[in-house]
Amino acid sequence: KSQLLSFVHKTASRGIYTSGKGSSAVGLTASVVRDPDTKDLVLESGALVLSDKGVCCIDEFDKMNDTTRAVLHEAMEQQTVSIAK
């Protein structure tokens, strides 16, 4: 499975490859951070946002913790990513 995901990631025009074991909900979706230059709050894109209109390959999905997996339900079902600060 890992080799198949790696191949899809490399051949897709817009593909992101990540491991579910080391991924967090914030790393997969997006986070709000303060820009060091302007001191404004900005969004930092995660793997799902970066792979928009492409393929996001998540390896070791079964090793992902339950809270991280729950965040992915919205993205997979509704095709949206909500940000709360």
PDB file of N, CA, C and O in Angstrom, chain B, residues numbered from 101:
ATOM      1  N   LYS B 101       0.820  -1.189   0.000  1.00  0.00           N
ATOM      2  CA  LYS B 101       0.000   0.000   0.000  1.00  0.00           C
ATOM      3  C   LYS B 101       0.863   1.252   0.000  1.00  0.00           C
ATOM      4  O   LYS B 101       0.554   2.225  -0.688  1.00  0.00           O
ATOM      5  N   SER B 102       1.928   1.229   0.759  1.00  0.00           N
ATOM      6  CA  SER B 102       2.799   2.404   0.829  1.00  0.00           C
ATOM      7  C   SER B 102       3.440   2.705  -0.516  1.00  0.00           C
ATOM      8  O   SER B 102       3.576   3.870  -0.890  1.00  0.00           O
ATOM      9  N   GLN B 103       3.830   1.684  -1.237  1.00  0.00           N
ATOM     10  CA  GLN B 103       4.439   1.894  -2.551  1.00  0.00           C
ATOM     11  C   GLN B 103       3.427   2.444  -3.538  1.00  0.00           C
ATOM     12  O   GLN B 103       3.775   3.282  -4.370  1.00  0.00           O
ATOM     13  N   LEU B 104       2.182   1.991  -3.466  1.00  0.00           N
ATOM     14  CA  LEU B 104       1.131   2.500  -4.345  1.00  0.00           C
ATOM     15  C   LEU B 104       0.861   3.972  -4.050  1.00  0.00           C
ATOM     16  O   LEU B 104       0.745   4.776  -4.975  1.00  0.00           O
ATOM     17  N   LEU B 105       0.762   4.331  -2.777  1.00  0.00           N
ATOM     18  CA  LEU B 105       0.551   5.733  -2.403  1.00  0.00           C
ATOM     19  C   LEU B 105       1.717   6.608  -2.849  1.00  0.00           C
ATOM     20  O   LEU B 105       1.512   7.730  -3.313  1.00  0.00           O
ATOM     21  N   SER B 106       2.919   6.106  -2.710  1.00  0.00           N
ATOM     22  CA  SER B 106       4.101   6.853  -3.134  1.00  0.00           C
ATOM     23  C   SER B 106       4.097   7.081  -4.639  1.00  0.00           C
ATOM     24  O   SER B 106       4.452   8.165  -5.102  1.00  0.00           O
ATOM     25  N   PHE B 107       3.699   6.070  -5.405  1.00  0.00           N
ATOM     26  CA  PHE B 107       3.626   6.206  -6.854  1.00  0.00           C
ATOM     27  C   PHE B 107       2.570   7.228  -7.265  1.00  0.00           C
ATOM     28  O   PHE B 107       2.811   8.057  -8.142  1.00  0.00           O
ATOM     29  N   VAL B 108       1.395   7.168  -6.627  1.00  0.00           N
ATOM     30  CA  VAL B 108       0.319   8.122  -6.938  1.00  0.00           C
ATOM     31  C   VAL B 108       0.768   9.535  -6.603  1.00  0.00           C
ATOM     32  O   VAL B 108       0.517  10.464  -7.370  1.00  0.00           O
ATOM     33  N   HIS B 109       1.424   9.704  -5.474  1.00  0.00           N
ATOM     34  CA  HIS B 109       1.922  11.020  -5.065  1.00  0.00           C
ATOM     35  C   HIS B 109       2.894  11.596  -6.092  1.00  0.00           C
ATOM     36  O   HIS B 109       2.844  12.784  -6.411  1.00  0.00           O
ATOM     37  N   LYS B 110       3.771  10.749  -6.602  1.00  0.00           N
ATOM     38  CA  LYS B 110       4.778  11.218  -7.552  1.00  0.00           C
ATOM     39  C   LYS B 110       4.197  11.513  -8.930  1.00  0.00           C
ATOM     40  O   LYS B 110       4.679  12.410  -9.622  1.00  0.00           O
ATOM     41  N   THR B 111       3.170  10.772  -9.337  1.00  0.00           N
ATOM     42  CA  THR B 111       2.616  10.967 -10.678  1.00  0.00           C
ATOM     43  C   THR B 111       1.511  12.012 -10.723  1.00  0.00           C
ATOM     44  O   THR B 111       1.215  12.535 -11.798  1.00  0.00           O
ATOM     45  N   ALA B 112       0.894  12.332  -9.593  1.00  0.00           N
ATOM     46  CA  ALA B 112      -0.174  13.338  -9.576  1.00  0.00           C
ATOM     47  C   ALA B 112       0.424  14.721  -9.784  1.00  0.00           C
ATOM     48  O   ALA B 112       1.506  15.030  -9.284  1.00  0.00           O
ATOM     49  N   SER B 113      -0.300  15.544 -10.530  1.00  0.00           N
ATOM     50  CA  SER B 113       0.198  16.902 -10.771  1.00  0.00           C
ATOM     51  C   SER B 113       0.203  17.736  -9.495  1.00  0.00           C
ATOM     52  O   SER B 113       1.023  18.641  -9.338  1.00  0.00           O
ATOM     53  N   ARG B 114      -0.705  17.429  -8.597  1.00  0.00           N
ATOM     54  CA  ARG B 114      -0.761  18.147  -7.322  1.00  0.00           C
ATOM     55  C   ARG B 114      -0.994  17.122  -6.223  1.00  0.00           C
ATOM     56  O   ARG B 114      -2.136  16.881  -5.834  1.00  0.00           O
ATOM     57  N   GLY B 115       0.063  16.526  -5.725  1.00  0.00           N
ATOM     58  CA  GLY B 115      -0.061  15.469  -4.740  1.00  0.00           C
ATOM     59  C   GLY B 115       0.764  15.734  -3.498  1.00  0.00           C
ATOM     60  O   GLY B 115       1.873  16.265  -3.567  1.00  0.00           O
ATOM     61  N   ILE B 116       0.204  15.355  -2.360  1.00  0.00           N
ATOM     62  CA  ILE B 116       0.884  15.474  -1.070  1.00  0.00           C
ATOM     63  C   ILE B 116       0.897  14.088  -0.431  1.00  0.00           C
ATOM     64  O   ILE B 116      -0.113  13.386  -0.453  1.00  0.00           O
ATOM     65  N   TYR B 117       2.023  13.695   0.131  1.00  0.00           N
ATOM     66  CA  TYR B 117       2.156  12.407   0.816  1.00  0.00           C
ATOM     67  C   TYR B 117       2.473  12.672   2.275  1.00  0.00           C
ATOM     68  O   TYR B 117       3.388  13.435   2.584  1.00  0.00           O
ATOM     69  N   THR B 118       1.728  12.054   3.168  1.00  0.00           N
ATOM     70  CA  THR B 118       1.981  12.213   4.596  1.00  0.00           C
ATOM     71  C   THR B 118       1.707  10.891   5.309  1.00  0.00           C
ATOM     72  O   THR B 118       0.991  10.028   4.800  1.00  0.00           O
ATOM     73  N   SER B 119       2.279  10.754   6.474  1.00  0.00           N
ATOM     74  CA  SER B 119       2.071   9.556   7.282  1.00  0.00           C
ATOM     75  C   SER B 119       1.025   9.852   8.342  1.00  0.00           C
ATOM     76  O   SER B 119       1.101  10.874   9.024  1.00  0.00           O
ATOM     77  N   GLY B 120       0.056   8.971   8.484  1.00  0.00           N
ATOM     78  CA  GLY B 120      -0.982   9.162   9.482  1.00  0.00           C
ATOM     79  C   GLY B 120      -0.477   9.043  10.899  1.00  0.00           C
ATOM     80  O   GLY B 120      -1.024   9.660  11.813  1.00  0.00           O
ATOM     81  N   LYS B 121       0.565   8.253  11.091  1.00  0.00           N
ATOM     82  CA  LYS B 121       1.100   8.030  12.439  1.00  0.00           C
ATOM     83  C   LYS B 121       1.664   9.319  13.037  1.00  0.00           C
ATOM     84  O   LYS B 121       1.465   9.587  14.222  1.00  0.00           O
ATOM     85  N   GLY B 122       2.350  10.101  12.247  1.00  0.00           N
ATOM     86  CA  GLY B 122       2.966  11.315  12.762  1.00  0.00           C
ATOM     87  C   GLY B 122       2.194  12.586  12.476  1.00  0.00           C
ATOM     88  O   GLY B 122       2.676  13.681  12.766  1.00  0.00           O
ATOM     89  N   SER B 123       1.002  12.458  11.911  1.00  0.00           N
ATOM     90  CA  SER B 123       0.211  13.632  11.544  1.00  0.00           C
ATOM     91  C   SER B 123      -0.715  14.053  12.668  1.00  0.00           C
ATOM     92  O   SER B 123      -1.212  13.228  13.433  1.00  0.00           O
ATOM     93  N   SER B 124      -0.935  15.358  12.750  1.00  0.00           N
ATOM     94  CA  SER B 124      -1.915  15.892  13.690  1.00  0.00           C
ATOM     95  C   SER B 124      -3.061  16.495  12.891  1.00  0.00           C
ATOM     96  O   SER B 124      -2.951  16.675  11.679  1.00  0.00           O
ATOM     97  N   ALA B 125      -4.152  16.805  13.568  1.00  0.00           N
ATOM     98  CA  ALA B 125      -5.297  17.421  12.896  1.00  0.00           C
ATOM     99  C   ALA B 125      -4.902  18.763  12.288  1.00  0.00           C
ATOM    100  O   ALA B 125      -5.322  19.097  11.180  1.00  0.00           O
ATOM    101  N   VAL B 126      -4.107  19.517  13.005  1.00  0.00           N
ATOM    102  CA  VAL B 126      -3.655  20.819  12.512  1.00  0.00           C
ATOM    103  C   VAL B 126      -2.738  20.651  11.303  1.00  0.00           C
ATOM    104  O   VAL B 126      -2.825  21.425  10.350  1.00  0.00           O
ATOM    105  N   GLY B 127      -1.874  19.663  11.331  1.00  0.00           N
ATOM    106  CA  GLY B 127      -0.960  19.436  10.219  1.00  0.00           C
ATOM    107  C   GLY B 127      -1.668  18.985   8.958  1.00  0.00           C
ATOM    108  O   GLY B 127      -1.173  19.211   7.854  1.00  0.00           O
ATOM    109  N   LEU B 128      -2.819  18.350   9.109  1.00  0.00           N
ATOM    110  CA  LEU B 128      -3.569  17.900   7.947  1.00  0.00           C
ATOM    111  C   LEU B 128      -4.505  18.974   7.403  1.00  0.00           C
ATOM    112  O   LEU B 128      -4.744  19.016   6.196  1.00  0.00           O
ATOM    113  N   THR B 129      -5.034  19.835   8.251  1.00  0.00           N
ATOM    114  CA  THR B 129      -5.994  20.841   7.796  1.00  0.00           C
ATOM    115  C   THR B 129      -5.323  22.202   7.659  1.00  0.00           C
ATOM    116  O   THR B 129      -4.793  22.521   6.595  1.00  0.00           O
ATOM    117  N   ALA B 130      -5.337  22.992   8.698  1.00  0.00           N
ATOM    118  CA  ALA B 130      -4.705  24.318   8.676  1.00  0.00           C
ATOM    119  C   ALA B 130      -4.569  24.821  10.104  1.00  0.00           C
ATOM    120  O   ALA B 130      -5.214  24.311  11.020  1.00  0.00           O
ATOM    121  N   SER B 131      -3.736  25.809  10.278  1.00  0.00           N
ATOM    122  CA  SER B 131      -3.570  26.398  11.607  1.00  0.00           C
ATOM    123  C   SER B 131      -3.512  27.914  11.488  1.00  0.00           C
ATOM    124  O   SER B 131      -3.190  28.454  10.430  1.00  0.00           O
ATOM    125  N   VAL B 132      -3.823  28.584  12.574  1.00  0.00           N
ATOM    126  CA  VAL B 132      -3.743  30.037  12.636  1.00  0.00           C
ATOM    127  C   VAL B 132      -2.461  30.378  13.372  1.00  0.00           C
ATOM    128  O   VAL B 132      -2.256  29.962  14.513  1.00  0.00           O
ATOM    129  N   VAL B 133      -1.597  31.143  12.708  1.00  0.00           N
ATOM    130  CA  VAL B 133      -0.328  31.547  13.315  1.00  0.00           C
ATOM    131  C   VAL B 133      -0.156  33.057  13.166  1.00  0.00           C
ATOM    132  O   VAL B 133      -0.793  33.685  12.320  1.00  0.00           O
ATOM    133  N   ARG B 134       0.696  33.617  13.981  1.00  0.00           N
ATOM    134  CA  ARG B 134       0.966  35.049  13.911  1.00  0.00           C
ATOM    135  C   ARG B 134       2.176  35.278  13.005  1.00  0.00           C
ATOM    136  O   ARG B 134       3.237  34.687  13.206  1.00  0.00           O
ATOM    137  N   ASP B 135       2.000  36.136  12.017  1.00  0.00           N
ATOM    138  CA  ASP B 135       3.080  36.479  11.095  1.00  0.00           C
ATOM    139  C   ASP B 135       4.140  37.266  11.865  1.00  0.00           C
ATOM    140  O   ASP B 135       3.808  38.253  12.523  1.00  0.00           O
ATOM    141  N   PRO B 136       5.420  36.847  11.795  1.00  0.00           N
ATOM    142  CA  PRO B 136       6.456  37.534  12.580  1.00  0.00           C
ATOM    143  C   PRO B 136       6.742  38.962  12.105  1.00  0.00           C
ATOM    144  O   PRO B 136       7.190  39.798  12.889  1.00  0.00           O
ATOM    145  N   ASP B 137       6.484  39.241  10.828  1.00  0.00           N
ATOM    146  CA  ASP B 137       6.771  40.578  10.304  1.00  0.00           C
ATOM    147  C   ASP B 137       5.643  41.565  10.575  1.00  0.00           C
ATOM    148  O   ASP B 137       5.875  42.665  11.079  1.00  0.00           O
ATOM    149  N   THR B 138       4.420  41.162  10.237  1.00  0.00           N
ATOM    150  CA  THR B 138       3.285  42.080  10.353  1.00  0.00           C
ATOM    151  C   THR B 138       2.517  41.937  11.651  1.00  0.00           C
ATOM    152  O   THR B 138       1.699  42.795  11.981  1.00  0.00           O
ATOM    153  N   LYS B 139       2.767  40.860  12.400  1.00  0.00           N
ATOM    154  CA  LYS B 139       2.060  40.548  13.653  1.00  0.00           C
ATOM    155  C   LYS B 139       0.571  40.264  13.433  1.00  0.00           C
ATOM    156  O   LYS B 139      -0.197  40.230  14.394  1.00  0.00           O
ATOM    157  N   ASP B 140       0.159  40.061  12.186  1.00  0.00           N
ATOM    158  CA  ASP B 140      -1.226  39.696  11.880  1.00  0.00           C
ATOM    159  C   ASP B 140      -1.397  38.190  12.003  1.00  0.00           C
ATOM    160  O   ASP B 140      -0.430  37.433  11.918  1.00  0.00           O
ATOM    161  N   LEU B 141      -2.644  37.765  12.203  1.00  0.00           N
ATOM    162  CA  LEU B 141      -2.951  36.345  12.212  1.00  0.00           C
ATOM    163  C   LEU B 141      -3.148  35.872  10.776  1.00  0.00           C
ATOM    164  O   LEU B 141      -3.891  36.485  10.010  1.00  0.00           O
ATOM    165  N   VAL B 142      -2.487  34.792  10.419  1.00  0.00           N
ATOM    166  CA  VAL B 142      -2.575  34.247   9.060  1.00  0.00           C
ATOM    167  C   VAL B 142      -2.823  32.745   9.145  1.00  0.00           C
ATOM    168  O   VAL B 142      -2.538  32.115  10.163  1.00  0.00           O
ATOM    169  N   LEU B 143      -3.357  32.180   8.066  1.00  0.00           N
ATOM    170  CA  LEU B 143      -3.577  30.741   7.994  1.00  0.00           C
ATOM    171  C   LEU B 143      -2.363  30.060   7.394  1.00  0.00           C
ATOM    172  O   LEU B 143      -1.807  30.519   6.397  1.00  0.00           O
ATOM    173  N   GLU B 144      -1.963  28.971   8.006  1.00  0.00           N
ATOM    174  CA  GLU B 144      -0.884  28.143   7.472  1.00  0.00           C
ATOM    175  C   GLU B 144      -1.513  26.842   6.991  1.00  0.00           C
ATOM    176  O   GLU B 144      -2.116  26.109   7.776  1.00  0.00           O
ATOM    177  N   SER B 145      -1.374  26.561   5.718  1.00  0.00           N
ATOM    178  CA  SER B 145      -2.049  25.417   5.103  1.00  0.00           C
ATOM    179  C   SER B 145      -1.446  24.091   5.528  1.00  0.00           C
ATOM    180  O   SER B 145      -0.235  23.959   5.699  1.00  0.00           O
ATOM    181  N   GLY B 146      -2.328  23.109   5.693  1.00  0.00           N
ATOM    182  CA  GLY B 146      -1.915  21.742   5.981  1.00  0.00           C
ATOM    183  C   GLY B 146      -1.953  20.906   4.714  1.00  0.00           C
ATOM    184  O   GLY B 146      -2.145  21.435   3.619  1.00  0.00           O
ATOM    185  N   ALA B 147      -1.773  19.620   4.859  1.00  0.00           N
ATOM    186  CA  ALA B 147      -1.677  18.711   3.717  1.00  0.00           C
ATOM    187  C   ALA B 147      -2.948  18.690   2.870  1.00  0.00           C
ATOM    188  O   ALA B 147      -2.867  18.690   1.641  1.00  0.00           O
ATOM    189  N   LEU B 148      -4.116  18.673   3.505  1.00  0.00           N
ATOM    190  CA  LEU B 148      -5.367  18.626   2.739  1.00  0.00           C
ATOM    191  C   LEU B 148      -5.591  19.893   1.929  1.00  0.00           C
ATOM    192  O   LEU B 148      -6.063  19.832   0.793  1.00  0.00           O
ATOM    193  N   VAL B 149      -5.257  21.032   2.504  1.00  0.00           N
ATOM    194  CA  VAL B 149      -5.431  22.303   1.801  1.00  0.00           C
ATOM    195  C   VAL B 149      -4.424  22.421   0.655  1.00  0.00           C
ATOM    196  O   VAL B 149      -4.770  22.898  -0.426  1.00  0.00           O
ATOM    197  N   LEU B 150      -3.204  21.998   0.881  1.00  0.00           N
ATOM    198  CA  LEU B 150      -2.179  22.072  -0.159  1.00  0.00           C
ATOM    199  C   LEU B 150      -2.472  21.139  -1.330  1.00  0.00           C
ATOM    200  O   LEU B 150      -2.033  21.393  -2.452  1.00  0.00           O
ATOM    201  N   SER B 151      -3.203  20.075  -1.078  1.00  0.00           N
ATOM    202  CA  SER B 151      -3.504  19.128  -2.153  1.00  0.00           C
ATOM    203  C   SER B 151      -4.862  19.394  -2.802  1.00  0.00           C
ATOM    204  O   SER B 151      -5.417  18.508  -3.452  1.00  0.00           O
ATOM    205  N   ASP B 152      -5.400  20.592  -2.636  1.00  0.00           N
ATOM    206  CA  ASP B 152      -6.682  20.953  -3.228  1.00  0.00           C
ATOM    207  C   ASP B 152      -6.661  20.726  -4.734  1.00  0.00           C
ATOM    208  O   ASP B 152      -5.714  21.125  -5.411  1.00  0.00           O
ATOM    209  N   LYS B 153      -7.689  20.092  -5.253  1.00  0.00           N
ATOM    210  CA  LYS B 153      -7.805  19.716  -6.670  1.00  0.00           C
ATOM    211  C   LYS B 153      -6.678  18.772  -7.083  1.00  0.00           C
ATOM    212  O   LYS B 153      -6.242  18.767  -8.234  1.00  0.00           O
ATOM    213  N   GLY B 154      -6.220  17.980  -6.125  1.00  0.00           N
ATOM    214  CA  GLY B 154      -5.179  17.000  -6.375  1.00  0.00           C
ATOM    215  C   GLY B 154      -5.426  15.770  -5.515  1.00  0.00           C
ATOM    216  O   GLY B 154      -6.573  15.398  -5.263  1.00  0.00           O
ATOM    217  N   VAL B 155      -4.352  15.147  -5.069  1.00  0.00           N
ATOM    218  CA  VAL B 155      -4.443  13.917  -4.283  1.00  0.00           C
ATOM    219  C   VAL B 155      -3.660  14.092  -2.986  1.00  0.00           C
ATOM    220  O   VAL B 155      -2.501  14.509  -2.996  1.00  0.00           O
ATOM    221  N   CYS B 156      -4.309  13.769  -1.872  1.00  0.00           N
ATOM    222  CA  CYS B 156      -3.634  13.746  -0.576  1.00  0.00           C
ATOM    223  C   CYS B 156      -3.509  12.284  -0.162  1.00  0.00           C
ATOM    224  O   CYS B 156      -4.514  11.641   0.141  1.00  0.00           O
ATOM    225  N   CYS B 157      -2.311  11.763  -0.146  1.00  0.00           N
ATOM    226  CA  CYS B 157      -2.059  10.364   0.193  1.00  0.00           C
ATOM    227  C   CYS B 157      -1.659  10.274   1.662  1.00  0.00           C
ATOM    228  O   CYS B 157      -0.601  10.765   2.057  1.00  0.00           O
ATOM    229  N   ILE B 158      -2.512   9.641   2.469  1.00  0.00           N
ATOM    230  CA  ILE B 158      -2.243   9.486   3.900  1.00  0.00           C
ATOM    231  C   ILE B 158      -1.938   8.022   4.163  1.00  0.00           C
ATOM    232  O   ILE B 158      -2.831   7.176   4.127  1.00  0.00           O
ATOM    233  N   ASP B 159      -0.684   7.732   4.425  1.00  0.00           N
ATOM    234  CA  ASP B 159      -0.252   6.364   4.716  1.00  0.00           C
ATOM    235  C   ASP B 159      -0.457   6.087   6.208  1.00  0.00           C
ATOM    236  O   ASP B 159      -0.486   7.019   7.012  1.00  0.00           O
ATOM    237  N   GLU B 160      -0.596   4.840   6.573  1.00  0.00           N
ATOM    238  CA  GLU B 160      -0.786   4.407   7.955  1.00  0.00           C
ATOM    239  C   GLU B 160      -2.006   5.079   8.589  1.00  0.00           C
ATOM    240  O   GLU B 160      -1.952   5.541   9.729  1.00  0.00           O
ATOM    241  N   PHE B 161      -3.094   5.126   7.841  1.00  0.00           N
ATOM    242  CA  PHE B 161      -4.342   5.739   8.306  1.00  0.00           C
ATOM    243  C   PHE B 161      -4.856   5.043   9.561  1.00  0.00           C
ATOM    244  O   PHE B 161      -5.454   5.681  10.427  1.00  0.00           O
ATOM    245  N   ASP B 162      -4.627   3.749   9.659  1.00  0.00           N
ATOM    246  CA  ASP B 162      -5.109   2.984  10.811  1.00  0.00           C
ATOM    247  C   ASP B 162      -4.346   3.307  12.094  1.00  0.00           C
ATOM    248  O   ASP B 162      -4.857   3.054  13.185  1.00  0.00           O
ATOM    249  N   LYS B 163      -3.149   3.854  11.990  1.00  0.00           N
ATOM    250  CA  LYS B 163      -2.349   4.192  13.176  1.00  0.00           C
ATOM    251  C   LYS B 163      -2.608   5.621  13.658  1.00  0.00           C
ATOM    252  O   LYS B 163      -2.059   6.040  14.677  1.00  0.00           O
ATOM    253  N   MET B 164      -3.438   6.365  12.933  1.00  0.00           N
ATOM    254  CA  MET B 164      -3.776   7.741  13.296  1.00  0.00           C
ATOM    255  C   MET B 164      -4.663   7.719  14.540  1.00  0.00           C
ATOM    256  O   MET B 164      -5.497   6.826  14.684  1.00  0.00           O
ATOM    257  N   ASN B 165      -4.494   8.696  15.445  1.00  0.00           N
ATOM    258  CA  ASN B 165      -5.347   8.699  16.638  1.00  0.00           C
ATOM    259  C   ASN B 165      -6.771   9.128  16.278  1.00  0.00           C
ATOM    260  O   ASN B 165      -7.003   9.715  15.221  1.00  0.00           O
ATOM    261  N   ASP B 166      -7.705   8.831  17.155  1.00  0.00           N
ATOM    262  CA  ASP B 166      -9.126   9.012  16.871  1.00  0.00           C
ATOM    263  C   ASP B 166      -9.523  10.469  16.646  1.00  0.00           C
ATOM    264  O   ASP B 166     -10.364  10.745  15.791  1.00  0.00           O
ATOM    265  N   THR B 167      -8.946  11.396  17.384  1.00  0.00           N
ATOM    266  CA  THR B 167      -9.318  12.806  17.211  1.00  0.00           C
ATOM    267  C   THR B 167      -8.857  13.335  15.859  1.00  0.00           C
ATOM    268  O   THR B 167      -9.568  14.112  15.222  1.00  0.00           O
ATOM    269  N   THR B 168      -7.687  12.926  15.424  1.00  0.00           N
ATOM    270  CA  THR B 168      -7.200  13.334  14.109  1.00  0.00           C
ATOM    271  C   THR B 168      -8.067  12.740  13.009  1.00  0.00           C
ATOM    272  O   THR B 168      -8.391  13.418  12.034  1.00  0.00           O
ATOM    273  N   ARG B 169      -8.439  11.491  13.161  1.00  0.00           N
ATOM    274  CA  ARG B 169      -9.296  10.829  12.169  1.00  0.00           C
ATOM    275  C   ARG B 169     -10.666  11.501  12.107  1.00  0.00           C
ATOM    276  O   ARG B 169     -11.248  11.605  11.027  1.00  0.00           O
ATOM    277  N   ALA B 170     -11.189  11.960  13.246  1.00  0.00           N
ATOM    278  CA  ALA B 170     -12.491  12.620  13.289  1.00  0.00           C
ATOM    279  C   ALA B 170     -12.476  13.940  12.519  1.00  0.00           C
ATOM    280  O   ALA B 170     -13.473  14.301  11.893  1.00  0.00           O
ATOM    281  N   VAL B 171     -11.361  14.659  12.559  1.00  0.00           N
ATOM    282  CA  VAL B 171     -11.247  15.918  11.821  1.00  0.00           C
ATOM    283  C   VAL B 171     -11.332  15.680  10.313  1.00  0.00           C
ATOM    284  O   VAL B 171     -11.827  16.530   9.573  1.00  0.00           O
ATOM    285  N   LEU B 172     -10.853  14.534   9.870  1.00  0.00           N
ATOM    286  CA  LEU B 172     -10.867  14.230   8.434  1.00  0.00           C
ATOM    287  C   LEU B 172     -12.259  13.919   7.901  1.00  0.00           C
ATOM    288  O   LEU B 172     -12.485  14.001   6.693  1.00  0.00           O
ATOM    289  N   HIS B 173     -13.190  13.567   8.772  1.00  0.00           N
ATOM    290  CA  HIS B 173     -14.547  13.245   8.311  1.00  0.00           C
ATOM    291  C   HIS B 173     -15.185  14.427   7.591  1.00  0.00           C
ATOM    292  O   HIS B 173     -15.801  14.245   6.541  1.00  0.00           O
ATOM    293  N   GLU B 174     -15.051  15.626   8.134  1.00  0.00           N
ATOM    294  CA  GLU B 174     -15.624  16.810   7.479  1.00  0.00           C
ATOM    295  C   GLU B 174     -15.010  17.017   6.101  1.00  0.00           C
ATOM    296  O   GLU B 174     -15.722  17.281   5.132  1.00  0.00           O
ATOM    297  N   ALA B 175     -13.706  16.898   6.016  1.00  0.00           N
ATOM    298  CA  ALA B 175     -13.035  17.108   4.733  1.00  0.00           C
ATOM    299  C   ALA B 175     -13.454  16.064   3.703  1.00  0.00           C
ATOM    300  O   ALA B 175     -13.633  16.392   2.530  1.00  0.00           O
ATOM    301  N   MET B 176     -13.612  14.826   4.122  1.00  0.00           N
ATOM    302  CA  MET B 176     -13.972  13.759   3.190  1.00  0.00           C
ATOM    303  C   MET B 176     -15.459  13.798   2.821  1.00  0.00           C
ATOM    304  O   MET B 176     -15.809  13.525   1.672  1.00  0.00           O
ATOM    305  N   GLU B 177     -16.328  14.129   3.762  1.00  0.00           N
ATOM    306  CA  GLU B 177     -17.759  14.108   3.503  1.00  0.00           C
ATOM    307  C   GLU B 177     -18.261  15.386   2.853  1.00  0.00           C
ATOM    308  O   GLU B 177     -19.017  15.332   1.883  1.00  0.00           O
ATOM    309  N   GLN B 178     -17.846  16.542   3.380  1.00  0.00           N
ATOM    310  CA  GLN B 178     -18.393  17.817   2.928  1.00  0.00           C
ATOM    311  C   GLN B 178     -17.451  18.599   2.016  1.00  0.00           C
ATOM    312  O   GLN B 178     -17.833  19.632   1.466  1.00  0.00           O
ATOM    313  N   GLN B 179     -16.226  18.111   1.856  1.00  0.00           N
ATOM    314  CA  GLN B 179     -15.230  18.788   1.023  1.00  0.00           C
ATOM    315  C   GLN B 179     -14.914  20.191   1.534  1.00  0.00           C
ATOM    316  O   GLN B 179     -14.638  21.095   0.746  1.00  0.00           O
ATOM    317  N   THR B 180     -14.954  20.373   2.876  1.00  0.00           N
ATOM    318  CA  THR B 180     -14.617  21.663   3.488  1.00  0.00           C
ATOM    319  C   THR B 180     -13.675  21.419   4.662  1.00  0.00           C
ATOM    320  O   THR B 180     -13.606  20.319   5.209  1.00  0.00           O
ATOM    321  N   VAL B 181     -12.951  22.474   5.033  1.00  0.00           N
ATOM    322  CA  VAL B 181     -12.095  22.441   6.207  1.00  0.00           C
ATOM    323  C   VAL B 181     -12.446  23.658   7.046  1.00  0.00           C
ATOM    324  O   VAL B 181     -12.291  24.790   6.589  1.00  0.00           O
ATOM    325  N   SER B 182     -12.922  23.436   8.277  1.00  0.00           N
ATOM    326  CA  SER B 182     -13.294  24.530   9.168  1.00  0.00           C
ATOM    327  C   SER B 182     -12.119  24.886  10.075  1.00  0.00           C
ATOM    328  O   SER B 182     -11.376  24.016  10.528  1.00  0.00           O
ATOM    329  N   ILE B 183     -11.972  26.171  10.324  1.00  0.00           N
ATOM    330  CA  ILE B 183     -10.907  26.665  11.184  1.00  0.00           C
ATOM    331  C   ILE B 183     -11.550  27.357  12.391  1.00  0.00           C
ATOM    332  O   ILE B 183     -12.424  28.206  12.220  1.00  0.00           O
ATOM    333  N   ALA B 184     -11.130  27.007  13.585  1.00  0.00           N
ATOM    334  CA  ALA B 184     -11.638  27.642  14.808  1.00  0.00           C
ATOM    335  C   ALA B 184     -10.460  28.180  15.599  1.00  0.00           C
ATOM    336  O   ALA B 184      -9.459  27.490  15.790  1.00  0.00           O
ATOM    337  N   LYS B 185     -10.587  29.397  16.049  1.00  0.00           N
ATOM    338  CA  LYS B 185      -9.531  30.021  16.848  1.00  0.00           C
ATOM    339  C   LYS B 185     -10.153  30.609  18.085  1.00  0.00           C
ATOM    340  O   LYS B 185      -9.450  31.189  18.913  1.00  0.00           O
TER     341      LYS B 185
END
